């Protein structure tokens, strides 16, 4: 234990010719450094409250936030996330300089990790969860994802986390929806600036689960996956291939971004389908871009050999995606922005 040192006595010889010791004690002189002061108070960026991360903000809300029926949890959840929805979001510009510096090294690293994070036959050990129930859950999560205005990266991570957990742990049918919103929350915490609140996600479930159940399941998912969450996604490979073709001069920036947006819509259609879980994200990204080029009738479509995948797997995935798009072509109108829908059309061979 550290104890204070006793004050050493002053010898008579040392005190000769000096005044009283107490008179020589002075306070330390503070350094007068210039201070930076704000002349005007900072204004908030947005008047409406931003969603918190994992429910911590719920503890600091007023007790009258949900006292009446007009401000129920479901209504507040819709109101808080309504300003985030922007279906007509403009196309973002490409950062080609960053791609020149780090694009190939990031792609090599992600491509090497792809097999480690790719779950195959995730429902093989599930006695109560079927491909139909998985499709229903992911279709509902797509609507929730669109309502909150989340990124496509968070959606891909949600599906990957869900399938990897299903590969390790049997899940009861009555807890499957809770697992879906838990995986969505885990994914949003990684990539979103303002992830949804726990109260918002539970309100969308109709109040069937409690926040304690969601937090406990979140801990179980993280431990089962050994906190390995940074999976390579379809979104990453779509962005890489888009940068690569623009850098090589194969297509201009506007057409490349339009093809990428259309490819994301095709990939979003394939996420709930259990048949596409056997294909790696890089293979799915290439096939979705090839279909997007054909639908936009680009003069120089993407090369299928770009990802170095077997020809048999590429053709098999392409044929299934063509059938999926031809059957669900009307669903693309709810996913894609109007400026993309005006330019794309289904080839006659698909109909």
PyMOL commands that set and color helices and strands:
alter all, ss='L'
color gray80, all
select helices_A, chain A and resi 21-23+56-60+69-71+73-82+96-117+131-148+152-168+173-191+198-204+211-224+234-247+253-271+274-278+281-296+304-307+311-327+329-334+338-341+348-350
alter helices_A, ss='H'
color red, helices_A
deselect
rebuild
show_as cartoon
